[in-house]
Amino acid sequence: MLPTFAMYRLFRPLLFHLEAERAHRLTLAVARLVQPWGLWALTPYFNYEHPALTVQCWHLTFPNPVGLAAGLDKNARLVRFWEALGFGFVEVGSISARPCSGNPPPRLFRLPEDRALINRMGLNNDGAEQVARRLQRMRHRRPLGINLAKTHDPSILGEAAIADFCESFRRLAPLADYVTLNISCPNTAEGKTFEDPKALDALLRAIFAVRRELKLSIPVLLKLSPPPSNRTIFDSQLEEIVAVAQTHGIAGFVAINTASDRAELRTSPAILTRIGPGGLSGRPLATRARCLLFYLYRLTEGKLPLISVGGIDSVEEAYARIRAGASLVQLYTGLIYEGPGLVRRIKQGLVEKLEQDGFDSVQAAIGIDA
Ligand SMILES: Cc1cc2nc3c(=O)[nH]c(=O)nc-3n(C[C@H](O)[C@H](O)[C@H](O)COP(=O)(O)O)c2cc1C
């Protein structure tokens, strides 16, 4: 059997020959063809389970700590497919109350020298109602996170923005195992409104009121922006955000979203200028994501589960995140460069590393370096 990484090495040049969003759409179209009838064929390649990988979090059982990050399956079309690739959990979205076509293309770019992407998709999604109907018809087997964002419309501000978030929460939270509030989207003019602690306070008050009204106990997480740079992790606003979040009963943090800056990249400035604005993802985020994780873990005294995302493309990086305090990790850009076999490689590698270091489970290694 040809190993999956070798197969992906064959396909990658073809995919990378295509414009990035076209390659993305083509891959998802193939996955949609496979999903209804061909999942069994994926199992021998991708299935790898081990009891040491199980993580218990928020009363949920994650068969392994490797999840799909938000943005790859914005409309929740392929949840069963991601499960068949061996992900321990899937986060769909971001989904907003109203459907949105996003920013005009081109809006997704590869930076191969940096193993990175830049995107300014602009929250393109089918909207809460349509995604909810899709999810109602679908049976998922592993924990499902639903990532919510404010509708991409600069005229929806203040109270209206809170009402917009509450509307999608009301429609989608009953269908999720956890909800992530994306307050850190860099690709819309007002995507970061709720990173202001006062605005966040008002948003969380309203969201938790809806949760009470719906009689749900679903964990609500916050997705955070990257720190300003590798060197400036500490940020007083972040401390305030965490304090406000804890006051309201936020169950954990997802860190980090894409970055707006272009610090320390190998890609030439001329290419970066041609690409223009957008969120940077992939390997250049790794140091920042890891440092912020240490910081969050200490700030929250290890009491809140943390999901680490940003630049994870190897077992070494995934294991480092767990040791730095992540209960779970997520992948996006690493998958584009390494292929879907990355999920299995990380899981197998984690089991080996845990054994080498004398841990009987992922759970035992969480935060050991923090
Ligand atoms: C094309 C693209 C679209 C994304 N869309 C979303 C989104 O809708 N909501 C969200 O919370 N994060 C989104 N993200 C951010 C990822 O979930 C993740 O936080 C970020 O890419 C860092 O992880 P990575 O380095 O593994 O890609 C997107 C990322 C990419 C590359």
The ligand as a Gaussian input file, in Angstrom:
#p B3LYP/6-31G(d) Opt

LIG

0 1
 C       -8.429000      29.871000       4.038000
 C       -8.649000      29.989000       5.522000
 C       -9.906000      30.284000       5.997000
 C      -10.122000      30.395000       7.371000
 N      -11.386000      30.660000       7.826000
 C      -11.601000      30.719000       9.149000
 C      -12.916000      30.948000       9.644000
 O      -13.881000      31.055000       8.911000
 N      -13.086000      31.033000      11.005000
 C      -12.043000      30.880000      11.883000
 O      -12.250000      30.937000      13.098000
 N      -10.797000      30.648000      11.429000
 C      -10.547000      30.566000      10.107000
 N       -9.288000      30.325000       9.655000
 C       -8.179000      30.229000      10.626000
 C       -7.823000      28.803000      10.994000
 O       -8.889000      28.173000      11.665000
 C       -6.576000      28.791000      11.918000
 O       -6.884000      29.486000      13.103000
 C       -5.366000      29.450000      11.277000
 O       -5.305000      29.168000       9.903000
 C       -4.064000      28.995000      11.935000
 O       -3.893000      27.602000      11.808000
 P       -2.944000      26.927000      10.677000
 O       -1.618000      27.608000      10.756000
 O       -2.914000      25.478000      11.015000
 O       -3.611000      27.198000       9.377000
 C       -9.044000      30.212000       8.290000
 C       -7.774000      29.907000       7.788000
 C       -7.559000      29.780000       6.431000
 C       -6.173000      29.443000       5.939000

